[in-house]
Amino acid sequence: MMRTVDPAIINSKFLLALQGHNQGRPPIWLMRQAGRYMPEYRALRQKYSFLEMCHHPELIVKVTNLPLQAFGMDAAILFSDILVVAEAFEIGLSFEEGKGPVIARPLQTEKDVADLSAGAVAEKLAYVAEGIKLLLKELKVPLIGFCGAPFTLASYMIEGGSSRDLLKTKKWMLNHPTSFHLLLDKILQATIQYIEMQVQAGVHAFQIFDSWANHLSWGQFQEFSYEYMKKLVKVLQKYSVPAILYCRGSSVFAPKLAEASPQGIGLDWNCNLAYMRKYVPFHIALQGNLDPDILYAPPAKIEQEARQLVDTMHGDRAFIFNLGHGVKPDTPYDSVRLLVETVQSL
């Protein structure tokens, strides 16, 4: 599918890095770059619930733009949440202060899975597409769409929210693998609709998050996570939209993720990024991987760590500077500014 895209965006550092053609300093954007560490974001949260902010296109635009206006990152990531796809299954999603996502009707039986249906995802989540279209009228940098991987969404839908050990999920996965694969496939089909909706609305790149993949063994990862992410990458390839795969534990799983032929792989901070290049071909961008906690350090340490990470990559043309995970809620505002300024000054 041919799409008309602003030449300035096509030739942006971010999209060039995803093609392995960037020159000079790397592009920088941050996971959760729009978040509670920003006073502007907190002011909006005093007026609106988190889901209200996700559901209203005008608020999607406003929040997505906040870090760009404040810090000038090289890419925008759509303000939303991976669980809006789970919400399409009508299982009662809410967000509670201090607790995070809560599923009112978690899946408990194989019959629950058999009865599960997302229906017309593009219609239910049309507010996301509208937000994207409004953003594209304003943005001067590439817009990254995103979704959760089927395994992570399945985990939330079974656990009823966040979990330290995913024990309910893993018991189901190990004792009822056929039912678990059925659940993953239903989520996959809903997610494909969601991806296609975002692509047709105009996102320039797409990141797939498997936030709970670190709970899986190597064999479990391949069967219950990788095979489904690979199918999502193929959907994005059909539309010529660059795909970035990110999962916790990615420093272990990166060589396997590379076999799915994404344009980029996001890495956590538990690995040496330059060393991982030995296992990931040069045509696949490496994204990451500064420890988010570095942003609590003194300014000189933040600058030192940022420069060191860039130096480690030796001018790699397929390197995108990011954190190894999202910006934390109590991260000092000025530390984010300093990080972006430091990388963009190199």
HUKA-V11964 format. One record per residue. N is the residue number from 1. RES is the residue in three letters. PSI is psi in degrees with one decimal (999 if undefined). BURIAL is 1 if it has 24 or more other ideal C-beta (glycine too) atoms within 12 Angstrom, else 0. D_CENTER is the distance of its C-alpha to the mean C-alpha in Angstrom with 1 decimal. Layout:
n->N res->RES psi->PSI burial->BURIAL d_center->D_CENTER
n->N res->RES psi->PSI burial->BURIAL d_center->D_CENTER
This chain:
n->1 res->MET psi->122.9 burial->0 d_center->23.6
n->2 res->MET psi->135.9 burial->0 d_center->24.6
n->3 res->ARG psi->143.6 burial->0 d_center->22.8
n->4 res->THR psi->119.7 burial->0 d_center->24.3
n->5 res->VAL psi->139.4 burial->0 d_center->22.1
n->6 res->ASP psi->127.3 burial->0 d_center->23.5
n->7 res->PRO psi->-33.0 burial->0 d_center->24.8
n->8 res->ALA psi->-32.9 burial->0 d_center->23.6
n->9 res->ILE psi->-41.7 burial->1 d_center->20.0
n->10 res->ILE psi->-39.3 burial->0 d_center->20.7
n->11 res->ASN psi->17.2 burial->0 d_center->22.3
n->12 res->SER psi->154.2 burial->1 d_center->19.6
n->13 res->LYS psi->-38.7 burial->1 d_center->18.9
n->14 res->PHE psi->-51.3 burial->1 d_center->15.2
n->15 res->LEU psi->-32.6 burial->1 d_center->16.1
n->16 res->LEU psi->-38.9 burial->1 d_center->19.1
n->17 res->ALA psi->-36.4 burial->1 d_center->17.3
n->18 res->LEU psi->-15.2 burial->1 d_center->15.3
n->19 res->GLN psi->-3.9 burial->1 d_center->18.9
n->20 res->GLY psi->23.7 burial->1 d_center->20.3
n->21 res->HIS psi->8.5 burial->0 d_center->22.6
n->22 res->ASN psi->145.9 burial->1 d_center->21.6
n->23 res->GLN psi->151.1 burial->0 d_center->24.6
n->24 res->GLY psi->-150.8 burial->0 d_center->25.2
n->25 res->ARG psi->154.6 burial->1 d_center->22.7
n->26 res->PRO psi->155.8 burial->1 d_center->19.0
n->27 res->PRO psi->155.4 burial->1 d_center->16.6
n->28 res->ILE psi->132.0 burial->1 d_center->14.6
n->29 res->TRP psi->166.6 burial->1 d_center->11.6
n->30 res->LEU psi->134.5 burial->1 d_center->10.0
n->31 res->MET psi->137.3 burial->1 d_center->7.0
n->32 res->ARG psi->38.2 burial->1 d_center->8.7
n->33 res->GLN psi->-21.6 burial->1 d_center->11.2
n->34 res->ALA psi->108.9 burial->1 d_center->12.6
n->35 res->GLY psi->-170.5 burial->1 d_center->13.9
n->36 res->ARG psi->-13.5 burial->1 d_center->17.1
n->37 res->TYR psi->-14.9 burial->1 d_center->18.2
n->38 res->MET psi->126.1 burial->1 d_center->19.2
n->39 res->PRO psi->-32.1 burial->0 d_center->22.6
n->40 res->GLU psi->-37.9 burial->0 d_center->21.9
n->41 res->TYR psi->-44.6 burial->1 d_center->19.1
n->42 res->ARG psi->-34.6 burial->0 d_center->21.4
n->43 res->ALA psi->-40.3 burial->0 d_center->24.1
n->44 res->LEU psi->-37.8 burial->1 d_center->22.2
n->45 res->ARG psi->-21.6 burial->1 d_center->21.4
n->46 res->GLN psi->-22.0 burial->0 d_center->25.1
n->47 res->LYS psi->-31.0 burial->0 d_center->25.7
n->48 res->TYR psi->149.2 burial->0 d_center->23.0
n->49 res->SER psi->164.8 burial->0 d_center->21.2
n->50 res->PHE psi->-44.8 burial->1 d_center->17.4
n->51 res->LEU psi->-33.1 burial->1 d_center->17.6
n->52 res->GLU psi->-39.9 burial->0 d_center->20.1
n->53 res->MET psi->-34.3 burial->1 d_center->17.7
n->54 res->CYS psi->-28.1 burial->1 d_center->15.1
n->55 res->HIS psi->-16.8 burial->1 d_center->18.1
n->56 res->HIS psi->117.9 burial->1 d_center->20.0
n->57 res->PRO psi->-40.6 burial->1 d_center->19.2
n->58 res->GLU psi->-35.2 burial->0 d_center->21.1
n->59 res->LEU psi->-34.9 burial->1 d_center->19.2
n->60 res->ILE psi->-45.0 burial->1 d_center->15.8
n->61 res->VAL psi->-48.6 burial->1 d_center->17.4
n->62 res->LYS psi->-46.9 burial->1 d_center->18.9
n->63 res->VAL psi->-40.6 burial->1 d_center->16.0
n->64 res->THR psi->-37.5 burial->1 d_center->13.7
n->65 res->ASN psi->-20.8 burial->1 d_center->16.8
n->66 res->LEU psi->-53.7 burial->1 d_center->17.7
n->67 res->PRO psi->-27.8 burial->1 d_center->16.2
n->68 res->LEU psi->-41.9 burial->1 d_center->17.3
n->69 res->GLN psi->-34.3 burial->0 d_center->20.7
n->70 res->ALA psi->-38.9 burial->1 d_center->20.9
n->71 res->PHE psi->-19.1 burial->1 d_center->19.6
n->72 res->GLY psi->43.8 burial->1 d_center->19.2
n->73 res->MET psi->163.9 burial->1 d_center->15.9
n->74 res->ASP psi->-3.4 burial->1 d_center->15.8
n->75 res->ALA psi->152.3 burial->1 d_center->12.9
n->76 res->ALA psi->144.5 burial->1 d_center->11.6
n->77 res->ILE psi->131.8 burial->1 d_center->8.3
n->78 res->LEU psi->132.3 burial->1 d_center->9.4
n->79 res->PHE psi->117.2 burial->1 d_center->10.4
n->80 res->SER psi->-158.1 burial->1 d_center->10.0
n->81 res->ASP psi->145.6 burial->1 d_center->9.1
n->82 res->ILE psi->-21.6 burial->1 d_center->8.0
n->83 res->LEU psi->0.4 burial->1 d_center->11.8
n->84 res->VAL psi->-28.6 burial->1 d_center->13.2
n->85 res->VAL psi->-42.0 burial->1 d_center->13.7
n->86 res->ALA psi->-35.4 burial->1 d_center->15.5
n->87 res->GLU psi->-32.4 burial->1 d_center->17.4
n->88 res->ALA psi->-22.8 burial->1 d_center->18.7
n->89 res->PHE psi->-0.9 burial->1 d_center->20.5
n->90 res->GLU psi->53.9 burial->0 d_center->22.5
n->91 res->ILE psi->9.4 burial->1 d_center->22.3
n->92 res->GLY psi->64.5 burial->0 d_center->22.6
n->93 res->LEU psi->134.6 burial->1 d_center->19.4
n->94 res->SER psi->165.7 burial->1 d_center->20.0
n->95 res->PHE psi->123.2 burial->1 d_center->18.7
n->96 res->GLU psi->136.6 burial->0 d_center->21.4
n->97 res->GLU psi->127.9 burial->0 d_center->22.0
n->98 res->GLY psi->-4.9 burial->0 d_center->21.7
n->99 res->LYS psi->-29.2 burial->0 d_center->20.6
n->100 res->GLY psi->-152.8 burial->0 d_center->17.2
n->101 res->PRO psi->140.2 burial->1 d_center->16.6
n->102 res->VAL psi->127.5 burial->1 d_center->19.9
n->103 res->ILE psi->117.3 burial->1 d_center->20.7
n->104 res->ALA psi->-33.8 burial->0 d_center->24.3
n->105 res->ARG psi->72.5 burial->0 d_center->25.1
n->106 res->PRO psi->155.5 burial->1 d_center->23.4
n->107 res->LEU psi->131.9 burial->1 d_center->24.3
n->108 res->GLN psi->-21.2 burial->0 d_center->27.4
n->109 res->THR psi->163.4 burial->0 d_center->29.4
n->110 res->GLU psi->-30.4 burial->0 d_center->29.2
n->111 res->LYS psi->-36.3 burial->0 d_center->30.8
n->112 res->ASP psi->-41.8 burial->1 d_center->27.9
n->113 res->VAL psi->-44.4 burial->1 d_center->25.7
n->114 res->ALA psi->-35.5 burial->0 d_center->28.4
n->115 res->ASP psi->-9.7 burial->0 d_center->28.7
n->116 res->LEU psi->134.8 burial->1 d_center->25.0
n->117 res->SER psi->134.9 burial->0 d_center->24.2
n->118 res->ALA psi->-19.7 burial->1 d_center->21.4
n->119 res->GLY psi->-146.0 burial->0 d_center->23.8
n->120 res->ALA psi->90.9 burial->0 d_center->23.0
n->121 res->VAL psi->-43.8 burial->1 d_center->19.2
n->122 res->ALA psi->-31.8 burial->1 d_center->19.4
n->123 res->GLU psi->-44.5 burial->0 d_center->22.2
n->124 res->LYS psi->-34.2 burial->1 d_center->20.8
n->125 res->LEU psi->26.4 burial->1 d_center->17.5
n->126 res->ALA psi->-25.6 burial->1 d_center->19.4
n->127 res->TYR psi->-29.2 burial->1 d_center->18.7
n->128 res->VAL psi->-46.5 burial->1 d_center->15.1
n->129 res->ALA psi->-40.3 burial->1 d_center->16.9
n->130 res->GLU psi->-40.3 burial->1 d_center->19.4
n->131 res->GLY psi->-41.2 burial->1 d_center->17.1
n->132 res->ILE psi->-46.7 burial->1 d_center->15.7
n->133 res->LYS psi->-40.1 burial->1 d_center->19.4
n->134 res->LEU psi->-40.2 burial->1 d_center->20.5
n->135 res->LEU psi->-41.2 burial->1 d_center->17.9
n->136 res->LEU psi->-18.2 burial->1 d_center->19.0
n->137 res->LYS psi->-18.1 burial->0 d_center->22.5
n->138 res->GLU psi->-34.3 burial->0 d_center->21.7
n->139 res->LEU psi->141.7 burial->1 d_center->19.0
n->140 res->LYS psi->2.3 burial->0 d_center->20.4
n->141 res->VAL psi->163.7 burial->1 d_center->17.2
n->142 res->PRO psi->147.8 burial->1 d_center->14.6
n->143 res->LEU psi->125.6 burial->1 d_center->12.2
n->144 res->ILE psi->121.1 burial->1 d_center->8.6
n->145 res->GLY psi->169.3 burial->1 d_center->7.9
n->146 res->PHE psi->166.4 burial->1 d_center->5.2
n->147 res->CYS psi->168.7 burial->1 d_center->6.4
n->148 res->GLY psi->149.1 burial->1 d_center->7.1
n->149 res->ALA psi->152.6 burial->1 d_center->9.5
n->150 res->PRO psi->-40.1 burial->1 d_center->13.1
n->151 res->PHE psi->-44.9 burial->1 d_center->14.1
n->152 res->THR psi->-42.3 burial->1 d_center->11.9
n->153 res->LEU psi->-41.5 burial->1 d_center->12.9
n->154 res->ALA psi->-39.8 burial->1 d_center->16.4
n->155 res->SER psi->-46.5 burial->1 d_center->16.5
n->156 res->TYR psi->-41.0 burial->1 d_center->16.0
n->157 res->MET psi->-25.8 burial->1 d_center->18.5
n->158 res->ILE psi->-44.4 burial->1 d_center->21.0
n->159 res->GLU psi->-25.7 burial->1 d_center->20.8
n->160 res->GLY psi->8.5 burial->1 d_center->20.9
n->161 res->GLY psi->-157.5 burial->1 d_center->18.2
n->162 res->SER psi->153.0 burial->0 d_center->16.9
n->163 res->SER psi->143.5 burial->1 d_center->19.1
n->164 res->ARG psi->-32.1 burial->0 d_center->20.1
n->165 res->ASP psi->-6.1 burial->0 d_center->21.3
n->166 res->LEU psi->34.7 burial->1 d_center->20.2
n->167 res->LEU psi->-41.7 burial->0 d_center->23.9
n->168 res->LYS psi->-42.8 burial->1 d_center->24.3
n->169 res->THR psi->-47.8 burial->1 d_center->21.5
n->170 res->LYS psi->-34.4 burial->1 d_center->23.0
n->171 res->LYS psi->-43.2 burial->0 d_center->26.5
n->172 res->TRP psi->-46.6 burial->1 d_center->25.7
n->173 res->MET psi->-40.9 burial->1 d_center->24.0
n->174 res->LEU psi->-32.2 burial->0 d_center->27.0
n->175 res->ASN psi->-25.0 burial->0 d_center->29.8
n->176 res->HIS psi->61.4 burial->1 d_center->28.7
n->177 res->PRO psi->-34.5 burial->0 d_center->26.6
n->178 res->THR psi->-46.4 burial->0 d_center->27.8
n->179 res->SER psi->-38.8 burial->1 d_center->26.7
n->180 res->PHE psi->-41.5 burial->1 d_center->23.3
n->181 res->HIS psi->-35.2 burial->1 d_center->22.8
n->182 res->LEU psi->-43.2 burial->1 d_center->23.9
n->183 res->LEU psi->-47.0 burial->1 d_center->21.3
n->184 res->LEU psi->-39.3 burial->1 d_center->18.5
n->185 res->ASP psi->-39.3 burial->1 d_center->20.1
n->186 res->LYS psi->-40.9 burial->1 d_center->20.4
n->187 res->ILE psi->-40.4 burial->1 d_center->16.7
n->188 res->LEU psi->-49.0 burial->1 d_center->16.1
n->189 res->GLN psi->-39.7 burial->1 d_center->18.6
n->190 res->ALA psi->-39.3 burial->1 d_center->17.1
n->191 res->THR psi->-36.7 burial->1 d_center->13.6
n->192 res->ILE psi->-44.3 burial->1 d_center->15.4
n->193 res->GLN psi->-41.2 burial->1 d_center->17.1
n->194 res->TYR psi->-43.1 burial->1 d_center->14.0
n->195 res->ILE psi->-48.0 burial->1 d_center->12.6
n->196 res->GLU psi->-36.5 burial->1 d_center->16.1
n->197 res->MET psi->-44.8 burial->1 d_center->16.5
n->198 res->GLN psi->-41.0 burial->1 d_center->13.7
n->199 res->VAL psi->-45.9 burial->1 d_center->15.1
n->200 res->GLN psi->-27.0 burial->1 d_center->18.5
n->201 res->ALA psi->-22.8 burial->1 d_center->17.8
n->202 res->GLY psi->11.8 burial->1 d_center->16.9
n->203 res->VAL psi->149.3 burial->1 d_center->13.3
n->204 res->HIS psi->-21.1 burial->1 d_center->13.8
n->205 res->ALA psi->170.3 burial->1 d_center->10.8
n->206 res->PHE psi->131.8 burial->1 d_center->7.9
n->207 res->GLN psi->134.6 burial->1 d_center->4.7
n->208 res->ILE psi->121.5 burial->1 d_center->5.3
n->209 res->PHE psi->122.6 burial->1 d_center->4.6
n->210 res->ASP psi->82.3 burial->1 d_center->8.2
n->211 res->SER psi->-24.9 burial->1 d_center->8.8
n->212 res->TRP psi->15.1 burial->1 d_center->12.5
n->213 res->ALA psi->-21.4 burial->1 d_center->13.4
n->214 res->ASN psi->-10.5 burial->1 d_center->15.4
n->215 res->HIS psi->-3.5 burial->1 d_center->18.0
n->216 res->LEU psi->145.8 burial->1 d_center->19.0
n->217 res->SER psi->171.1 burial->0 d_center->21.8
n->218 res->TRP psi->-48.1 burial->0 d_center->21.6
n->219 res->GLY psi->-40.2 burial->0 d_center->23.3
n->220 res->GLN psi->-40.3 burial->1 d_center->21.4
n->221 res->PHE psi->-45.9 burial->1 d_center->18.1
n->222 res->GLN psi->-42.7 burial->0 d_center->19.6
n->223 res->GLU psi->-42.0 burial->1 d_center->21.1
n->224 res->PHE psi->-11.0 burial->1 d_center->18.6
n->225 res->SER psi->-62.6 burial->1 d_center->15.2
n->226 res->TYR psi->-47.6 burial->1 d_center->15.6
n->227 res->GLU psi->-31.8 burial->1 d_center->18.0
n->228 res->TYR psi->-39.3 burial->1 d_center->15.7
n->229 res->MET psi->-38.2 burial->1 d_center->12.7
n->230 res->LYS psi->-39.5 burial->1 d_center->15.5
n->231 res->LYS psi->-35.1 burial->1 d_center->16.6
n->232 res->LEU psi->-37.5 burial->1 d_center->13.4
n->233 res->VAL psi->-40.7 burial->1 d_center->13.6
n->234 res->LYS psi->-36.4 burial->0 d_center->17.2
n->235 res->VAL psi->-45.7 burial->1 d_center->16.5
n->236 res->LEU psi->-36.9 burial->1 d_center->14.6
n->237 res->GLN psi->-35.4 burial->0 d_center->17.4
n->238 res->LYS psi->-33.0 burial->0 d_center->19.9
n->239 res->TYR psi->5.4 burial->1 d_center->18.7
n->240 res->SER psi->37.4 burial->0 d_center->18.4
n->241 res->VAL psi->123.9 burial->1 d_center->14.8
n->242 res->PRO psi->135.8 burial->1 d_center->13.1
n->243 res->ALA psi->135.0 burial->1 d_center->10.4
n->244 res->ILE psi->129.3 burial->1 d_center->8.2
n->245 res->LEU psi->130.2 burial->1 d_center->8.0
n->246 res->TYR psi->131.2 burial->1 d_center->6.7
n->247 res->CYS psi->149.8 burial->1 d_center->8.8
n->248 res->ARG psi->140.5 burial->1 d_center->11.2
n->249 res->GLY psi->9.5 burial->1 d_center->14.4
n->250 res->SER psi->-22.3 burial->1 d_center->13.1
n->251 res->SER psi->-20.7 burial->1 d_center->16.2
n->252 res->VAL psi->-39.8 burial->1 d_center->18.2
n->253 res->PHE psi->-6.1 burial->1 d_center->16.4
n->254 res->ALA psi->-45.4 burial->1 d_center->15.6
n->255 res->PRO psi->-35.9 burial->1 d_center->18.9
n->256 res->LYS psi->-42.7 burial->1 d_center->18.3
n->257 res->LEU psi->-35.8 burial->1 d_center->14.9
n->258 res->ALA psi->-27.4 burial->1 d_center->16.8
n->259 res->GLU psi->-18.3 burial->0 d_center->19.2
n->260 res->ALA psi->-5.6 burial->1 d_center->16.8
n->261 res->SER psi->47.5 burial->0 d_center->17.2
n->262 res->PRO psi->170.7 burial->1 d_center->13.8
n->263 res->GLN psi->-17.4 burial->1 d_center->14.0
n->264 res->GLY psi->154.4 burial->1 d_center->11.8
n->265 res->ILE psi->124.9 burial->1 d_center->10.9
n->266 res->GLY psi->134.8 burial->1 d_center->9.0
n->267 res->LEU psi->144.0 burial->1 d_center->11.7
n->268 res->ASP psi->177.1 burial->1 d_center->12.6
n->269 res->TRP psi->6.6 burial->1 d_center->15.7
n->270 res->ASN psi->9.5 burial->0 d_center->18.2
n->271 res->CYS psi->162.1 burial->1 d_center->19.1
n->272 res->ASN psi->116.9 burial->0 d_center->20.9
n->273 res->LEU psi->-42.7 burial->1 d_center->18.7
n->274 res->ALA psi->-36.9 burial->0 d_center->21.9
n->275 res->TYR psi->-38.7 burial->0 d_center->23.1
n->276 res->MET psi->-23.0 burial->1 d_center->20.1
n->277 res->ARG psi->-23.6 burial->1 d_center->21.0
n->278 res->LYS psi->-23.7 burial->0 d_center->24.0
n->279 res->TYR psi->-6.4 burial->1 d_center->22.0
n->280 res->VAL psi->121.1 burial->1 d_center->19.5
n->281 res->PRO psi->152.9 burial->0 d_center->21.4
n->282 res->PHE psi->-19.1 burial->0 d_center->21.6
n->283 res->HIS psi->-4.3 burial->0 d_center->20.4
n->284 res->ILE psi->123.1 burial->1 d_center->16.9
n->285 res->ALA psi->144.7 burial->1 d_center->15.1
n->286 res->LEU psi->130.1 burial->1 d_center->14.3
n->287 res->GLN psi->130.4 burial->1 d_center->11.6
n->288 res->GLY psi->-152.5 burial->1 d_center->12.2
n->289 res->ASN psi->39.4 burial->1 d_center->13.8
n->290 res->LEU psi->135.9 burial->1 d_center->15.9
n->291 res->ASP psi->121.9 burial->1 d_center->16.6
n->292 res->PRO psi->-26.4 burial->1 d_center->15.4
n->293 res->ASP psi->-15.7 burial->0 d_center->18.9
n->294 res->ILE psi->-27.4 burial->1 d_center->20.5
n->295 res->LEU psi->-6.0 burial->1 d_center->20.0
n->296 res->TYR psi->-7.8 burial->0 d_center->22.7
n->297 res->ALA psi->167.6 burial->0 d_center->25.1
n->298 res->PRO psi->155.3 burial->0 d_center->27.9
n->299 res->PRO psi->-43.2 burial->0 d_center->27.2
n->300 res->ALA psi->-36.3 burial->0 d_center->29.0
n->301 res->LYS psi->-39.7 burial->0 d_center->26.9
n->302 res->ILE psi->-47.3 burial->1 d_center->23.6
n->303 res->GLU psi->-44.7 burial->1 d_center->25.2
n->304 res->GLN psi->-46.9 burial->0 d_center->26.5
n->305 res->GLU psi->-39.5 burial->1 d_center->23.3
n->306 res->ALA psi->-47.0 burial->1 d_center->21.4
n->307 res->ARG psi->-40.1 burial->1 d_center->24.4
n->308 res->GLN psi->-41.4 burial->0 d_center->24.7
n->309 res->LEU psi->-43.5 burial->1 d_center->21.2
n->310 res->VAL psi->-44.0 burial->1 d_center->21.8
n->311 res->ASP psi->-37.3 burial->0 d_center->25.4
n->312 res->THR psi->-30.4 burial->1 d_center->24.2
n->313 res->MET psi->-5.7 burial->1 d_center->22.5
n->314 res->HIS psi->45.7 burial->0 d_center->25.8
n->315 res->GLY psi->19.3 burial->0 d_center->24.7
n->316 res->ASP psi->122.4 burial->1 d_center->22.3
n->317 res->ARG psi->-5.7 burial->1 d_center->21.6
n->318 res->ALA psi->48.0 burial->1 d_center->18.3
n->319 res->PHE psi->129.1 burial->1 d_center->16.8
n->320 res->ILE psi->121.7 burial->1 d_center->14.0
n->321 res->PHE psi->130.5 burial->1 d_center->14.4
n->322 res->ASN psi->179.1 burial->1 d_center->11.7
n->323 res->LEU psi->166.7 burial->1 d_center->11.8
n->324 res->GLY psi->-10.1 burial->1 d_center->11.5
n->325 res->HIS psi->-172.5 burial->1 d_center->9.6
n->326 res->GLY psi->159.6 burial->1 d_center->9.2
n->327 res->VAL psi->130.6 burial->1 d_center->12.4
n->328 res->LYS psi->153.4 burial->1 d_center->14.9
n->329 res->PRO psi->-32.5 burial->0 d_center->16.8
n->330 res->ASP psi->18.4 burial->0 d_center->20.1
n->331 res->THR psi->134.6 burial->1 d_center->19.1
n->332 res->PRO psi->128.9 burial->1 d_center->22.0
n->333 res->TYR psi->-46.7 burial->1 d_center->21.3
n->334 res->ASP psi->-22.7 burial->0 d_center->23.6
n->335 res->SER psi->-37.5 burial->1 d_center->21.8
n->336 res->VAL psi->-43.9 burial->1 d_center->18.6
n->337 res->ARG psi->-46.7 burial->1 d_center->21.2
n->338 res->LEU psi->-42.3 burial->1 d_center->23.0
n->339 res->LEU psi->-48.3 burial->1 d_center->20.0
n->340 res->VAL psi->-44.7 burial->1 d_center->19.1
n->341 res->GLU psi->-40.2 burial->0 d_center->22.8
n->342 res->THR psi->-49.6 burial->1 d_center->23.5
n->343 res->VAL psi->-40.5 burial->1 d_center->21.1
n->344 res->GLN psi->-12.4 burial->0 d_center->22.2
n->345 res->SER psi->-8.0 burial->0 d_center->25.8
n->346 res->LEU psi->999 burial->1 d_center->25.8
